[in-house]
């Protein structure tokens, strides 16, 4: 059952998408490179930041039961969008706002990869995944649609059609909760700093 079920839901979601429309590019010098990196307005209402802060519902598409792991630097949760024949994929998000890879401090990036590794191992156990794909998009030309760094962790299966780019679809929080619970049961953090709190 799709999450957007009434005309009011669709109108509200469309409003959020318009309100969060990116702004013209701005360039900065990073690590000696002239980098074009920012696609957001100064008053960008980041839905991922709102989710990290604990806001739930249609405005963030996040629900408390989606969380698989959390520490001071990152949150890993079931993505509200399922992808083709690969349901239950996870997004790993830094707890601070960084638009993309270019501006991400190393300690947050390392924390994202550490948690992605343990989520991947949990997926293999909990879902019986035959493999794992990590995906991280930067800038609109790179496929980024939410302008807060996030790393996707997809469970993979033989002949799952993933490379053919199957469609994404919104899933109700109640259905996502089952996937998150399966992962939480199999999730073993590298150390206590990545345990669910």
C-alpha positions as CSV (number, residue, x, y, z in Angstrom):
1,X,0.0,0.0,0.0
2,X,1.5,3.4,-1.0
3,X,2.1,6.0,1.7
4,X,0.4,8.8,-0.2
5,X,-3.1,7.6,-0.3
6,X,-5.3,10.7,-0.3
7,X,-5.3,13.8,-2.5
8,X,-4.4,15.8,0.6
9,X,-1.3,13.6,1.2
10,X,-0.2,14.1,-2.4
11,X,-0.8,17.9,-2.2
12,X,1.2,18.1,1.0
13,X,4.1,16.0,-0.4
14,X,4.1,18.1,-3.6
15,X,4.3,21.2,-1.4
16,X,7.2,19.8,0.5
17,X,9.0,19.0,-2.8
18,X,8.5,22.6,-4.1
19,X,9.6,24.1,-0.7
20,X,12.8,22.1,-0.8
21,X,13.7,23.0,-4.4
22,X,17.4,23.5,-4.8
23,X,18.8,27.0,-5.5
24,X,21.4,28.0,-8.1
25,X,24.9,26.7,-7.6
26,X,27.6,28.3,-5.6
27,X,31.3,27.6,-5.8
28,X,33.8,27.3,-2.9
29,X,37.4,26.4,-2.6
30,X,37.7,23.0,-0.8
31,X,41.0,21.2,-0.2
32,X,42.6,23.3,-2.9
33,X,39.9,22.5,-5.5
34,X,37.5,25.0,-6.9
35,X,34.3,23.0,-6.2
36,X,30.7,23.7,-7.1
37,X,28.9,21.9,-4.4
38,X,25.8,23.7,-3.0
39,X,22.4,23.2,-4.6
40,X,20.3,24.4,-1.6
41,X,18.8,27.7,-0.5
42,X,20.0,29.3,2.7
43,X,16.6,28.4,4.2
44,X,16.6,24.8,2.9
45,X,14.2,22.7,5.0
46,X,16.1,19.5,5.1
47,X,13.8,16.5,5.6
48,X,16.7,14.2,6.6
49,X,17.7,16.7,9.3
50,X,14.1,16.7,10.6
51,X,14.1,12.9,10.6
52,X,17.4,12.8,12.5
53,X,16.0,15.1,15.1
54,X,13.1,12.7,15.6
55,X,10.3,14.3,13.7
56,X,8.1,11.7,12.0
57,X,5.3,11.5,9.6
58,X,4.6,12.6,6.1
59,X,6.8,15.7,6.5
60,X,9.9,13.6,6.8
61,X,8.8,10.2,5.5
62,X,10.6,8.8,8.6
63,X,9.2,6.8,11.4
64,X,10.9,5.9,14.7
65,X,10.4,2.2,14.0
66,X,12.5,2.6,10.8
67,X,15.8,3.1,12.9
68,X,18.2,0.2,12.7
69,X,21.2,1.8,14.4
70,X,22.1,5.2,15.8
71,X,25.1,6.8,17.4
72,X,26.4,10.4,17.9
73,X,27.5,10.7,14.3
74,X,25.1,8.7,12.2
75,X,21.6,7.2,12.0
76,X,20.8,4.1,9.9
77,X,17.2,3.5,9.0
78,X,15.0,1.7,6.6
79,X,14.4,3.9,3.6
80,X,10.8,4.8,3.1
81,X,11.2,4.1,-0.6
82,X,11.6,0.5,-1.6
83,X,13.5,-0.3,-4.8
84,X,12.3,-3.0,-7.3
85,X,12.9,-6.5,-5.9
86,X,15.2,-5.2,-3.2
87,X,12.9,-4.2,-0.3
88,X,14.2,-3.1,3.1
89,X,17.2,-1.1,2.0
90,X,18.8,1.2,4.5
91,X,20.0,4.8,4.3
92,X,22.9,5.8,6.6
93,X,22.7,9.5,7.4
94,X,25.1,11.8,9.4
95,X,23.5,13.4,12.4
96,X,24.8,16.8,11.3
97,X,23.8,18.4,8.0
98,X,26.4,18.0,5.2
99,X,25.0,18.5,1.7
100,X,27.3,16.0,-0.1
101,X,30.5,14.1,-0.1
102,X,32.6,17.1,-1.0
103,X,32.0,18.8,2.4
104,X,31.7,15.8,4.6
105,X,34.3,15.6,7.4
106,X,36.3,12.4,7.5
107,X,35.0,11.3,10.9
108,X,31.4,11.4,9.7
109,X,32.3,9.7,6.5
110,X,34.2,6.9,8.3
111,X,31.2,6.5,10.7
112,X,28.8,6.1,7.8
113,X,31.0,3.4,6.2
114,X,31.5,1.6,9.5
115,X,27.7,1.5,10.1
116,X,27.0,0.6,6.5
117,X,29.4,-2.4,6.9
118,X,27.6,-3.7,9.9
119,X,24.2,-3.1,8.2
120,X,25.4,-5.0,5.2
121,X,26.4,-8.0,7.4
122,X,23.0,-7.9,9.2
123,X,21.3,-7.8,5.8
124,X,23.1,-10.9,4.7
125,X,22.0,-12.7,7.8
126,X,18.5,-11.3,8.3
127,X,17.4,-11.1,4.6
128,X,19.5,-13.9,3.2
129,X,21.0,-11.3,0.7
130,X,23.4,-12.8,-1.8
131,X,25.3,-9.5,-2.1
132,X,25.2,-5.9,-1.1
133,X,25.3,-2.7,-3.2
134,X,26.3,0.7,-1.7
135,X,25.2,3.8,-3.5
136,X,25.8,7.5,-2.7
137,X,24.8,10.3,-5.1
138,X,26.2,13.8,-5.3
139,X,24.5,16.8,-7.0
140,X,21.5,16.6,-9.3
141,X,23.6,15.3,-12.2
142,X,24.8,12.5,-10.0
143,X,21.2,11.6,-9.0
144,X,21.1,13.4,-5.6
145,X,17.5,14.3,-4.8
146,X,17.8,14.8,-1.0
147,X,20.5,17.4,-0.3
148,X,21.9,15.9,2.9
149,X,24.6,13.3,2.5
150,X,23.2,9.7,2.8
151,X,24.6,6.3,1.9
152,X,22.2,3.6,0.5
153,X,22.8,0.0,1.5
154,X,20.8,-2.3,-0.8
155,X,20.4,-6.1,-0.3
156,X,21.0,-7.9,-3.6
157,X,19.9,-11.2,-5.0
158,X,20.6,-13.2,-8.2
159,X,18.7,-11.9,-11.2
160,X,17.0,-9.1,-9.1
161,X,17.0,-6.6,-12.0
162,X,18.7,-4.0,-9.9
163,X,21.0,-2.8,-12.8
164,X,17.9,-2.1,-14.9
165,X,16.9,0.6,-12.5
166,X,13.5,-0.7,-11.3
167,X,11.1,1.9,-9.9
168,X,11.0,3.1,-6.3
169,X,7.8,3.1,-4.4
170,X,6.7,4.5,-1.0
171,X,5.9,2.0,1.7
172,X,3.8,2.4,4.8
173,X,5.7,2.7,8.2
174,X,4.0,-0.5,9.5
175,X,5.5,-2.5,6.7
176,X,9.0,-0.9,7.0
177,X,8.9,-1.7,10.8
178,X,9.1,-5.4,10.1
179,X,12.2,-5.0,7.9
180,X,13.9,-2.8,10.5
181,X,13.1,-5.3,13.3
182,X,14.7,-8.1,11.3
183,X,17.9,-6.0,10.9
184,X,18.0,-4.9,14.5
185,X,17.9,-8.6,15.6
186,X,20.9,-9.4,13.4
187,X,22.8,-6.1,13.8
188,X,26.0,-6.4,15.8
189,X,27.8,-3.1,16.0
190,X,31.6,-2.9,15.5
191,X,31.7,-1.4,19.0
192,X,29.2,0.0,21.5
193,X,29.2,3.4,19.8
194,X,27.0,2.1,17.0
195,X,24.5,0.2,19.1
196,X,20.9,1.2,18.8
197,X,19.8,3.6,21.6
